Amino acid sequence: MEIREGELYFCLEHCFVTVRGQMIWLTVKEFENFSLLIQNPKRLFTYEVLIDLVWKEDCSYSSCKAVNNHISNLRRKIKVAPDVPDYVKSDYGVGYKFEI
């Protein structure tokens, strides 16, 4: 599966992401989170659902913090320039979604 959204390119088969042609190096969990979000645009995923689908464990305070940390790192990595959109949107206290 390949997805192009403006200057963002996502390739599930080869597990990579580029922005403006620049390879974005993601950890496994960052890629898995991003993969779930980008394949379901505009769908809000709660912390509990992300933890269940990506981490495959029960939700706890520490696992919610882990989601926050991985999403924060993901956002920082794909924001290669100030004019690049924020692809991952927050619904504070609830979860995240992919949207432009």
C-alpha positions in Angstrom: 0.0 0.0 0.0 1.3 3.5 -0.9 -0.2 6.8 0.1 0.7 10.2 -1.3 -0.6 13.3 0.5 1.0 16.4 -0.8 4.7 16.1 -0.2 4.3 13.1 2.1 4.8 9.6 0.8 4.0 6.5 2.8 4.9 3.0 1.7 3.6 0.1 3.9 5.2 -2.7 1.9 8.8 -1.3 2.4 8.0 0.4 5.8 9.2 3.9 5.0 8.0 7.5 4.9 9.4 10.5 3.0 8.5 14.1 3.2 9.7 16.3 0.4 11.8 13.4 -0.8 13.6 13.2 2.5 13.6 9.8 4.2 12.1 9.9 7.6 13.6 7.3 10.0 10.9 6.0 12.3 11.0 3.5 15.1 8.8 0.4 14.8 6.2 1.8 17.1 6.3 5.2 15.5 5.8 3.6 12.1 3.0 1.3 13.4 1.2 4.2 14.9 1.5 6.3 11.8 0.5 3.4 9.6 -2.7 3.0 11.5 -3.5 6.7 11.4 -2.7 7.3 7.7 -4.6 4.3 6.5 -7.7 5.6 8.4 -7.7 9.4 7.6 -9.8 11.6 9.8 -10.7 8.7 12.1 -9.9 9.5 15.7 -8.1 6.7 17.6 -8.3 6.9 21.3 -5.3 6.1 23.5 -7.0 2.8 24.5 -7.5 1.7 20.9 -3.9 2.7 19.9 -2.5 0.7 22.8 -4.7 -2.2 22.0 -3.9 -2.3 18.2 -0.2 -1.2 18.3 1.1 -2.3 21.7 -1.4 -5.2 22.1 -1.7 -4.6 25.8 -4.2 -3.1 28.3 -4.3 0.6 28.8 -2.5 2.1 31.8 -1.2 5.6 32.7 2.3 4.5 31.6 1.1 3.1 28.3 -0.8 6.4 27.6 2.4 8.3 28.2 4.2 5.9 25.8 1.7 6.7 23.1 2.1 10.5 23.8 5.9 10.1 23.5 5.9 8.1 20.3 3.4 10.5 18.6 5.4 13.5 19.8 8.6 12.0 18.3 6.7 11.1 15.1 5.4 14.6 14.7 8.8 16.1 15.2 10.4 13.8 12.6 7.8 14.4 9.9 7.8 18.2 10.4 10.9 18.7 8.2 10.1 22.4 7.6 7.8 25.1 9.2 5.5 25.1 6.2 5.0 21.3 6.2 1.5 20.5 7.5 0.9 18.9 10.9 -0.3 15.5 9.6 -1.1 14.0 13.0 -3.8 16.0 14.9 -4.6 15.7 18.6 -7.9 15.6 20.3 -6.4 16.4 23.7 -7.1 13.9 26.3 -8.8 11.6 23.8 -6.4 10.5 21.0 -5.0 11.2 17.6 -5.9 11.2 13.9 -4.3 11.8 10.5 -5.6 14.8 8.8 -4.4 17.7 6.6 
